[in-house]
Amino acid sequence: MPAAHAAPVQPPRPRQLALALSHAESFAREDFLGGPSNAKAVSLIDRWPDWPDRMMLLVGPQGAGKSHLAAIWAEAAGARRVAARRIDAANLPGIFATGALVLEDLSAGRFDEAALFHLINFAREERAFVLMTAREAPSAWNITVPDLASRLRVLPLVELSAPDDALLRALIVKLFSDRQLAVEESLVTYLAARIERSFGGVHQAVERLDREALRQQRPVTRALAAELFRVP
């Protein structure tokens, strides 16, 4: 009796992987979402150069809009933008070539304290405008250079706080729009009621939904959100 032929082994189906596709987030003035949580910061940017001091500090949580506001001001003032961790006392004349500077993401232990001290002094001497951004106020930085600590204590700051419901919903729509995705109101309502009510929480939720939709080759819908953000 002839031997039975074994069924051919089927190769495993390839899993759909989510690719880290880049998306452009608009930093134009007309695309900034205003609300009670950022009204003072928006007012500061809009009324430049009529500032209470030539140096100002924007403080707020990740994703609160500090970089967006800094970009708006940099465009208006012709300011250079430099990451705080990259400041170097030897390069100060160069970075103040336009008379205005955005110093981004100051945080404890992640910048050269001596370089920042010299930067502040140099900016005062040159009468340059400086806009700094940070997630926390300088009082939380544990500065070891006494003269720098005293200068930072008197630096005027404007805080951006957690978003209200209207701003939270508008931010969800904007971040999906930045990814070229139009979403239904039912999805926005569902997410706003279930995700962490913070700017960072919105960014993470939108990123998670977009990646999962790409992986599963499905549209971004309320049904998909219900699978990912179901409350136990």
N, C-alpha and C positions, 0 to 999 in steps of 0.2 A: 504494500500500500504506500503510495507516494507520501513523502513527508509534507505536512502542512506548511505553507509559507507564512512566516511571521509577518505581522502587520508592520509596515514601515514606521519607524519612530519619528514622530513629528517634533521638529525643533520647537523649543519654547517660544511663545509669542513675545516679541520685544515689548518692554514696558515703556510707556510714553514718559519721557523725562521733561521736566520743566526747564526751559532754557532761561538763563539770566539775561533777558533782553533789556536793553537800555530804553529808558523813556525820558522824555524831556519835561522837566517841571518848570513851568513858566514863573519867572521872577519879575514880570512886568508890574507896574504900579496898578494897572486896571485889574490885575488878577489877584491882588492881595485881598483876603477876606477880613473885613473889619468887624468888630463887635466890642462889647463892654470889656472883654478880657485884654484887649490890645489897644483900646482907644487912646490911652496916654502915649503909647509908643508911636502910634501912627501920627498923632498930633506933633510929636517931637520931630519926626522925619519931615513932615510937611511944612513945618515952620522954619526949617533951616534957611539961612544962617542965624536966625534970631533964637539962639540957644542960651540957656542960663550960664553955660560954660562952654569953652571950645572943646572940652573932652566930656563925653557922655558914655554911659554904660547901659546896655540893654541886657536885662536879666530875665530868664524864663526857661521852662523845661524844654527838652528836646522836641523839635517839631512845632514849637510855638509860633514860628514866623520870624525869628531873629535874623536868620540869613536872608530871608526875603526882604525884610525892611532894610538890612544893611546893603543889599544889592540895589535897592531903589535909591538909597542915599548916595551910594558910590557913583551911580549914574548921574545924579544931579550935581554932586560936588566934584566929580572927576577924581575920585579917591582911588588909591591903590588898595588892594585887599591882600592881607597877609595873615597866615595862620599863626596864632600866638606861639606855638611850639617852635616856629622857625625864626623868631626874632633874634637878631644878633647886633650887639652894640656897634660893631664895626661897619654895619651897612645902613646906619640910620639916615645919613644924608640922601642916599639913593631912594629909600622907601618914602621919604617925604618930598620927593621931587615935585609933586603936584600941589603940595600944601594941604593935603587931606589924606586920611588913612583909615581903613577899616581893619581893626585887629580882632580876629575871630577866634572864638572858642577858648577863652581863658578859663583854666580850671586848675585846681590845686595840684602842685607837683608836676605840671606838664608844660612849664615855661621857665625860662632863665630869669630869675628874679632880678639879678643885676642888670640884665639887658632891658627888662621892662622899666626899671628905675631910670636908666639912662634915656630910654625912649620918651618917658613922660617929661623929663627935664628938657630934652631936645625939642619936643613938640611945644613946650611952653616958650622956650627961647625963640622958636621960629613962628610962634603964633599960628600954628597949624591946627586944623580941626581933626579930632580923632573920635571915632565911634568904636567902642569895644563891645563884644558880646560874650556872655557867660551864662552857664546854667544856674550858678549860685552867686550870691553876693560876696564881695571880697572878705567880709567878716568870717566866712566859712573856709577860707583858703589856708589858714595857718602860715602866714607869711613870716619868714625868718629874717628878712632884711628890714630893720626897724623903720628906716626912712621911707621905704617903699610902702610899708603898712600905713604910715601916717598919710601919705599921698592918696592911697586908695580909699582911706576912710572918708575923705572929703570929696571924693569923685561923685558927682550927681548921677543917680541911676534911675532908670524907669523899668518897672517890672511888667511882664506879660504873665497873666494868670491862666488858670484852667478855663477852657471854653464853655460858654453856656450852650443850651440845647440847639439854638438856631445856628450858632457858629459851628458846632460839632457836625450837624447835618450838612451844612454848606461845604465843610472841609471834606466830608466823605465824597460828595459829588465832584468836587474839584480834583481830588487825587485820582479818582477813576477817569475823569476827563483828561488829566495829564497823561494817562495811559491809553488814550483813544478809546475809552469804554463809556458808553452811555448806559446808565443803570436806571431801573424803575424805582418809583417812590416807595414801593413796598419793601424793596431791599434796603433802602436808606433807613426807613423806619425800623426795620428788624435789627439792623446793625447798631443803630443809635441806642437801642434799648438793651443791648447785650454786651457790647465791647467795653473795654476800659475807657472811662470818660476823660481822656487826655489826648493831647496832640500825638504823643507817641503811640497811644493805643490805636488811634485811627490809622496812622501810617502802617502799623504792623498788620492790622486787620485787612486793609486794602491789598497789601503785599501778599498776604496769605491767600486771600480769595483769588487774586490774579494768577498766582503760581499754580494753585490747585485746579483752576479752570483750564489752564494751559496743559497741565499734566493729564487731565481727564478728557481734554478736547471737548469741553462743555462751555456754554455761555455762563457769564457771571450773573447768577439769579438768586432770588430769595431761597429757592430750594437748595441750592448749593451752600448758601450761607447757613441754612438750618442744619446741614450735615456737619459743618465745621464748628459752629458756635452754639450747638444745642446745650441748653442748660440742664444739668443732671437732675 
